[in-house]
Amino acid sequence: MEEAALCGACLADAPVFATARAALAYDDHARKLVLDLKRGGRRDGLKAFGGWMARAGAEALAEADFVAPTPLHWTRLLERRFNQSAWLAQAVAREVGKPLVVDALVRRRRRKSQGGLTASQRRRNVEGVFRIAPWSAARLAGRIVVLVDDVFTTGATAEACAKALLRAKAAKVHVLTLARVVRPVDVVI
């Protein structure tokens, strides 16, 4: 990736993941798609989402060894009965013909939802929450992983997951999401 492609926040405080790409800006239209998937369990858009995400993350996916979803805590998975990030990761992996590793990461503590939290609260909320599943450690060493999630807001979850993957000796972590929150920027001249 070119240096010019980095946002101001990333230039000021570089993330541990190599790149972050999203298929959509999280606007009113994307919000409906994401919430229908996340809260309503609607799977009918997954093929399209997988295609969009594959195009958005084409460079990262080309060099990736496998695709992995952001995990839910087992109690939230039991309540919800699905992990929308795993569905998206599966759609992307199918689209590009890459292996899907759904159990690479484990969310070891349940925390409150990230919704409504500030950036610093989000970072604290996910600090130390993710770990590598013991059976996945050997698979990760020296590998390039594309981590998939539904929405990139502040990058706190992506950063926490990428740190866990890199501690397990993954060579590189790319982040790919369906949507990204884009905040307006004040430019003072």
Helices and strands as residue ranges (DSSP letters): G 3-5, H 8-12, E 19-25, H 28-38, H 46-56, H 58-63, E 66-69, H 74-80, H 84-96, E 105-107, H 119-126, E 130-132, G 134-136, H 137-140, E 144-152, H 156-167, E 172-180
